[in-house]
Amino acid sequence: MKPFIAEILSQTVDRLKAEAVFPADFNPRIMVDNTKDKRHGDLATNLAMVSAKAAGMPPRDLAERLIQALPETDQISKAEIAGPGFINFFLSSSAQTAIVPEILKQAAQFGRSQTGAGQKVQVEFVSANPTGPLHVGHGRGAAVGDCLCRLLEATGWDVTAEFYYNDAGQQIANLALSVQARAKGLGPDDQGWPEDGYRGDYIQDVARSYMAGETVKADDIEVTGAADADDLESIRRFAVAFLRHEQDQDLKAFDVGFDVFFLESSLYDEGKVEETVQRLIAQGHTYEQDGALWLRTTDFGDDKDRVMRKKDGGYTYFVPDVAYHLNKWQRGFKRVIDEQGADHHSTITRVRAGLQALDVDIPEGWPDYVLHQMVTVMRGGEEVKLSKRAGSYVTLRDLINEVGRDATRYFLAARAATSQLTFDIDLARSQSNENPVYYIQYAHARLCSVARQANEKDMPWDRDAGEAALTLLVHEQEQALLNQLARYPEVVELAARDLEPHQIAQYLRDLAAAMHAWYNACPFLVEEASLRNARLTLAMATRQVLANGMSLLGVTAPEEM
């Protein structure tokens, strides 16, 4: 109803311009918001307050003139002036219930839009080094990134989900040395173990599989081991493939998929890193100092210049990042969103500086970033720190095995990415109203149960009769639930615009609360057929919106619990 109210207010402004209340060239920005207290109406505008100067009269006087000039409509039962000049609108019963047939008509499409107009957007997320199992921090990135993809797709964007494998550099070298040491029978506490080696039990799994000559597949590659503990390059290739396969399995268990897997090593193999460096040199933004090659990033807002090529000839990590983002731009992604951990904050400035130094015609603020904070896992009031297998952190697979995929996804996406997150395993496993994912799923299951009970009691839902009788839904809890349902399309739009999936999670909690309150206050299967069908119709619409919202979080909508 917000667009409708905004439109009739625009017509009202035009009427008052014709009466010379407003200047002929006056075109205010019309804002319509939900009221905080339904006793003061359903929707409100501050138009009189922001337009009073243009009209040359006090806001309350202007509000009175605006109300008098409103077009006739059966969608508004009354309009009142409040406070310093707010106009509060009370919707008619027919206007409030109109959302229900719309939900049932659109079904799974309700809340979706074409805001993105089919434009391409790439969302890069997880992008873990293939040096071990995915940890819970990666899991938060996976949950947030996947929900972003779902939200953007729901609002009309052409989405490409991409995983960037950091399969080059010192950490991969340390991985190969660790597997080699295990293959030679060494343990983390033995003399000769690599100084920066990986100590988790999974390294022994990789070494055992390699020495047994097993074959591993990961996306686009297939690598076979060999009983040769001295062939470090063979070990490196096998270890990377082995752990890429492991991470792929973790993501499948989490119901997260990708359209593109991009290898950092390909940027070196295809000469893209060296090509980028030579282009930066040609643009005149580099200099040699202390045997290293530097990029003058201070010319582009960085706090200090950055080393590109170290004394030993190796490149620092941000150089392939710049080459990778140049590749994204060249692939035609005019919008790119990188979902990463908060420790990547400094990467934003350096990548953008590198792209500006390349004189690439990118828009300001490209790429977008969504940075998530740390996750602390708790059980029994104490922090859980270690996985038996990983040896140094809590793995995503451990969490999924403990509480299930739905709870893991919901909890990791339910708070703003900018907030640190405490994941309470005991809460996530509990079947209580304090557990938000249980509370939401139970609301959906309850409504499914109502539909079954109606059939069992020979009171089947008559949709046509129900839609014809919706004006009977006058109970306070019914009105509150109708208001929540009407909010859903706007919440989806705002969550996608702001890149904040947690807005959907919060909305679902509010909707579930309204549904449970209504369920407890209003009997459904009453003798009066008209009222029964009206309430069943509202129940089916609510069930649909709950399912639609949960799908945006990648959470299932169970019919029984």
Stockholm file with secondary structure:
# STOCKHOLM 1.0

chainA/1-561         MKPFIAEILSQTVDRLKAEAVFPADFNPRIMVDNTKDKRHGDLATNLAMVSAKAAGMPPRDLAERLIQALPETDQISKAEIAGPGFINFFLSSSAQTAIVPEILKQAAQFGRSQTGAGQKVQVEFVSANPTGPLHVGHGRGAAVGDCLCRLLEATGWDVTAEFYYNDAGQQIANLALSVQARAKGLGPDDQGWPEDGYRGDYIQDVARSYMAGETVKADDIEVTGAADADDLESIRRFAVAFLRHEQDQDLKAFDVGFDVFFLESSLYDEGKVEETVQRLIAQGHTYEQDGALWLRTTDFGDDKDRVMRKKDGGYTYFVPDVAYHLNKWQRGFKRVIDEQGADHHSTITRVRAGLQALDVDIPEGWPDYVLHQMVTVMRGGEEVKLSKRAGSYVTLRDLINEVGRDATRYFLAARAATSQLTFDIDLARSQSNENPVYYIQYAHARLCSVARQANEKDMPWDRDAGEAALTLLVHEQEQALLNQLARYPEVVELAARDLEPHQIAQYLRDLAAAMHAWYNACPFLVEEASLRNARLTLAMATRQVLANGMSLLGVTAPEEM
#=GR chainA/1-561 SS CHHHHHHHHHHHHHHHHHTTSSCTTCCCCCCEEECSSGGGCSEEECHHHHHHHHHTSCHHHHHHHHHHHCCCCTTEEEEEEETTTEEEEEECHHHHHTHHHHHHHHGGGTTCCCTTTTCEEEEECCCCCTTSCCBHHHHHHHHHHHHHHHHHHHTTCEEEEEEEECCSSHHHHHHHHHHHHHHTTCCTTSTTCCTTCCCSTHHHHHHHHHHTTCEEEETTEEEECCSCTTCHHHHHHHHHHHHHHHHHHHHHHTTCCCSEEEEHHHHHHTTHHHHHHHHHHHTTCEEEETTEEEECGGGGTCSSCEEEECTTSCBCTHHHHHHHHHHHHHTTCSSEEEEEEGGGHHHHHHHHHHHHHTTCCCCTTCSEEEEECCEEEEETTEECCCCTTTSSSCBHHHHHHHHCHHHHHHHHHSSCTTSCEEEEHHHHHCCSTTSHHHHHHHHHHHHHHHHHHHHHTTCCCCHHHHHHTGGGCCSHHHHHHHHHHHHHHHHHHHHHHHTCTHHHHHHHHHHHHHHHHHHHHSCSSCSCHHHHHHHHHHHHHHHHHHHHHHHHTTCCCCSCC
#=GC SS_cons         CHHHHHHHHHHHHHHHHHTTSSCTTCCCCCCEEECSSGGGCSEEECHHHHHHHHHTSCHHHHHHHHHHHCCCCTTEEEEEEETTTEEEEEECHHHHHTHHHHHHHHGGGTTCCCTTTTCEEEEECCCCCTTSCCBHHHHHHHHHHHHHHHHHHHTTCEEEEEEEECCSSHHHHHHHHHHHHHHTTCCTTSTTCCTTCCCSTHHHHHHHHHHTTCEEEETTEEEECCSCTTCHHHHHHHHHHHHHHHHHHHHHHTTCCCSEEEEHHHHHHTTHHHHHHHHHHHTTCEEEETTEEEECGGGGTCSSCEEEECTTSCBCTHHHHHHHHHHHHHTTCSSEEEEEEGGGHHHHHHHHHHHHHTTCCCCTTCSEEEEECCEEEEETTEECCCCTTTSSSCBHHHHHHHHCHHHHHHHHHSSCTTSCEEEEHHHHHCCSTTSHHHHHHHHHHHHHHHHHHHHHTTCCCCHHHHHHTGGGCCSHHHHHHHHHHHHHHHHHHHHHHHTCTHHHHHHHHHHHHHHHHHHHHSCSSCSCHHHHHHHHHHHHHHHHHHHHHHHHTTCCCCSCC
//
